[in-house]
Amino acid sequence: MNSKQQTVRLSDGHFIPVLGFGTYATPEEPKTKVTEATKIAIDAGFRHIDSASMYQNEEEIGLAIRSKIAEGTVKREHIFYTSKLWCTFHRPELVQFCLEQSLKKLQLDYVDLYLIHFPVSLKAMEKCKDAGLTKSIGVSNFNRRQLEMILNKPGLKHKPVCNQVECHPYLNQRKLLDFCKSKDIVLVAYSALGSHREKTWVDSNLPILLDDPVLGSMAKKYKRTPALIALRYQLQRGVVVLAKSFTEKRIKENMQVFEFQLTSEDMKVLDGLNKNIRYISGDGFKGHPGFPFSDEY
């Protein structure tokens, strides 16, 4: 299938597909599911695949990507693959080692984007880009203050091309999005459909985004699913969005996000759903000087 994926230009000249496939799985889900789902996603037209060393599934994803390359479905240069550096590897001498470990598991020569999973040092990330191990570098879960600290660093060689954060109609990150746009940093949305209900990370008392009546009635109006409305909302705001599903029907369905457009009135209605509800609270990191969620944005 030809991918009709739209892309956004990053500040370093590379291009990122605006719709990405999220691969985080709960520990209960079998690892083979990730390989299967990633193959289905590539067949459905996804070209942007998002993972991280912390997800412990890069071997399985590498297997899926390489098998699709071997079949002739895609070429390596058509896949945009993101990995992330976990907090335990932030010591500068461990950063490149961690990326090399990811590449070994993936059995790929480079990643397209390497992110700092939680706020810390960027210096060592620049070395990975210079060494050709990653084409672009970015950050994840950074608030405005932390982004400013990086951007104002003397001798900054490669500024982060993106900031990947939780973002959905209940947490629309409007101020952070405006700030990122003003600095030519692309905002990438994770948990764009709300979130899985994994107890380790998510408070199960929080409302389920996709059950929201406004999304439900809008889905009826456009003859789409609530998930597609939530994804389309992000694309029209200039946000790159990750859609995570391991169900074949939903993976294929999510590609329909390019087939319709929301009116500006409906975009305003969706803006009005913002409740500053954060599903991934990162409570385990509270008290860390780099904890990003204590500031408003």
Salt bridges, closest charged atoms under 4 A:
ASP12 OD2 - LYS129 NZ 3.33
GLU29 OE2 - LYS33 NZ 3.74
GLU29 OE1 - LYS244 NZ 3.98
ASP43 OD1 - LYS68 NZ 3.04
ASP50 OD2 - LYS84 NZ 2.75
GLU71 OE1 - LYS68 NZ 2.97
GLU93 OE2 - ARG91 NE 2.85
ASP112 OD2 - ARG76 NH2 2.90
GLU126 OE1 - LYS123 NZ 3.21
ASP130 OD2 - LYS157 NZ 2.79
ASP130 OD1 - HIS158 NE2 2.88
GLU148 OE2 - ARG144 NE 3.28
GLU166 OE2 - HIS168 NE2 2.79
ASP178 OD2 - ARG174 NH1 3.64
GLU248 OE2 - LYS252 NZ 2.82
GLU253 OE2 - LYS249 NZ 3.19
GLU259 OE1 - ARG224 NH1 3.38
ASP266 OD2 - LYS221 NZ 2.73
ASP283 OD1 - LYS286 NZ 3.17
ASP295 OD2 - ARG145 NE 2.80
GLU296 OE1 - LYS175 NZ 3.27
